[in-house]
Amino acid sequence: MQREQDFYRALVSDAAARALLRIRDILADDALSDETCFAKIEAIVSLLEELGVDCGSRLDFG
C-alpha cells in the first residue's frame, strides 16, 4: 500500500512541476504582445480556479 501511495505522490508531484514550468514559459515569452500575454494569464488563472486554486479577487476576468 505504501509503494502505491508513493507512486501516486510522485506522479502528482511530477505533473505539478511540469505545469509550473509550462506557466513559467508562457509568462517569460517576451515575443507576446501585452494583449496576448493578458489572454495567456487569463487562461492560466481560469485553469487554476477550475482546479480549485483560489487566485484572489483581483484576477476576476468574468
N, C-alpha and C positions, 0 to 999 in steps of 0.2 A: 504494500500500500504506500509506503514512504517513497519508494522509487517512482511510482506513478505520480505522486504529488510533486516530487522534484522535477519530473519530466514536464508537467504542465506549468510549473512555476518558471522553468527555463524557457518554455515556449512563449509564454505571455511576456516575459522579460525581453526576449528577442524581438517580438512583434512591436513592443513599445519602443524599443531602441530604434528599430527601423523606421517607425512612424515619426519619431523625433528628428531623425536625420533627414527624412523627406521634407518635413516642415522647415527645418533649417535651410535646406537647399532652395526651397521656394522663396523664402524671405531674403535670402542672400543674393538672389538673381538681380544684379544691377541693370540688366537689359530691360527689365519690365518698366513700363510707364507707371505713373502713380495710380492711374485708373485700373490697370491690370493688376498691380500689386494689391490694391484695395480689394479687388474681386477675389484674389487668392486668399487674403487674410479672412475675408468673409466666409469663404468655403472652409477654411481651417477651423474657424470658430464654430461654424454650424456643425461640422463633424464632431468636434469635441463636445458640444452641447447634446448631440444625438447620443453620444456615448455616456452621458450623464456627468460630464465635467462642466461645472459652473464657471463661466468666463467673466462673470460680473455684469452689471447693468450698463456699463459704458460701451459695451460691444453688442448692443441690441440693433440688429440690422433689419428686423421685421417691421 
